[in-house]
Amino acid sequence: MSKICQLTGKKAISGNNVSFSNRKTRRRFNPNLVTKKFFIPEEDVWITIRLSTSALRTINKIGISEALRRIDKKGIL
């Protein structure tokens, strides 16, 4: 399973570990992803989405129906 948020499209990025002696080694910064089930009352169905915790806050703010409309508009899901 890829480490990509299905709502925002966030994915892993790369950077450096920097030691005290200022040596640099490559590393990955993964997004904070959770798998969550949501109930859609308009369609009377449960869906499972893998999303970042910041996207979860967005869903709490705008609602799952509006979030799904935005996903469909972007063409991500």
C-alpha positions as CSV (number, residue, x, y, z in Angstrom):
1,M,0.0,0.0,0.0
2,S,1.5,3.4,-1.0
3,K,2.0,6.1,1.6
4,I,-0.2,8.7,0.0
5,C,-3.2,10.5,1.5
6,Q,-6.3,9.9,-0.6
7,L,-7.8,13.3,0.2
8,T,-4.9,15.8,0.1
9,G,-2.4,13.8,-2.0
10,K,0.4,14.1,0.6
11,K,3.2,11.6,0.1
12,A,6.6,10.8,1.5
13,I,9.4,13.4,0.8
14,S,13.1,13.0,1.2
15,G,15.6,15.0,3.2
16,N,18.7,14.7,5.4
17,N,19.6,13.4,8.8
18,V,22.1,15.9,10.1
19,S,24.4,14.7,12.9
20,F,26.1,16.8,15.6
21,S,29.2,16.8,13.4
22,N,27.1,18.1,10.5
23,R,27.3,14.8,8.5
24,K,24.3,14.3,6.2
25,T,22.6,11.0,5.3
26,R,19.5,10.7,3.3
27,R,16.1,9.9,5.0
28,R,12.4,9.9,4.2
29,F,9.7,12.0,5.9
30,N,6.5,9.9,5.8
31,P,3.1,11.5,6.2
32,N,1.1,10.7,9.3
33,L,-1.5,8.4,7.7
34,V,-4.5,6.6,9.4
35,T,-7.1,4.3,8.0
36,K,-10.6,5.5,8.8
37,K,-14.2,4.3,8.1
38,F,-16.8,6.9,7.4
39,F,-20.6,6.6,7.0
40,I,-22.1,8.5,4.1
41,P,-25.8,9.1,4.9
42,E,-26.8,10.2,1.4
43,E,-25.8,6.8,-0.1
44,D,-26.3,4.8,3.1
45,V,-22.9,3.1,2.8
46,W,-19.6,2.9,4.8
47,I,-16.3,3.7,3.1
48,T,-12.7,3.2,4.2
49,I,-10.2,5.9,3.3
50,R,-6.5,6.1,4.1
51,L,-5.8,9.8,4.9
52,S,-3.5,12.0,6.8
53,T,-4.4,13.4,10.2
54,S,-4.6,16.9,8.8
55,A,-7.1,15.7,6.2
56,L,-9.1,14.1,9.1
57,R,-9.3,17.6,10.6
58,T,-10.5,18.9,7.3
59,I,-13.2,16.3,7.2
60,N,-14.3,17.2,10.7
61,K,-14.5,20.8,9.6
62,I,-16.3,20.5,6.2
63,G,-18.0,17.1,6.5
64,I,-17.4,13.9,4.6
65,S,-19.8,14.6,1.8
66,E,-18.0,17.9,0.8
67,A,-14.6,16.2,1.2
68,L,-15.7,13.4,-1.2
69,R,-16.9,16.0,-3.7
70,R,-13.5,17.7,-3.6
71,I,-11.8,14.3,-4.1
72,D,-14.0,13.5,-7.1
73,K,-13.3,17.0,-8.5
74,K,-9.6,16.4,-8.2
75,G,-9.9,12.9,-9.6
76,I,-7.8,11.3,-6.8
77,L,-10.1,8.6,-5.6
